[in-house]
Amino acid sequence: MNKAYNMLTVDSYIDSIKANLEKHSDLLVGNLKNIITYNYFSE
């Protein structure tokens, strides 16, 4: 494979990750807020 094709593939992959994060950011933030409230130790 040539370098230009590899860069295009990497750029496409990064763009798809960004697009999916933007679409699901509300869900992600909600899940992270829930995780923060978990009790990870026993008293």
C-alpha positions, -999 to 999 in steps of 0.1 A, spaced: 0 0 0 12 35 -6 15 62 20 -13 83 6 -38 54 8 -27 46 44 -32 83 54 -66 83 38 -76 51 57 -63 65 90 -81 98 84 -113 80 75 -110 59 107 -104 90 129 -133 108 112 -157 79 119 -146 78 155 -153 115 159 -187 112 142 -198 83 164 -186 101 196 -205 132 185 -237 111 179 -234 93 212 -218 119 235 -249 124 256 -251 86 263 -214 85 270 -215 114 295 -245 99 312 -227 65 315 -196 82 329 -217 101 355 -231 68 366 -197 52 368 -184 80 390 -212 73 415 -204 36 419 -191 25 452 -159 6 444 -150 -4 480 -168 -21 508 -170 -5 542 
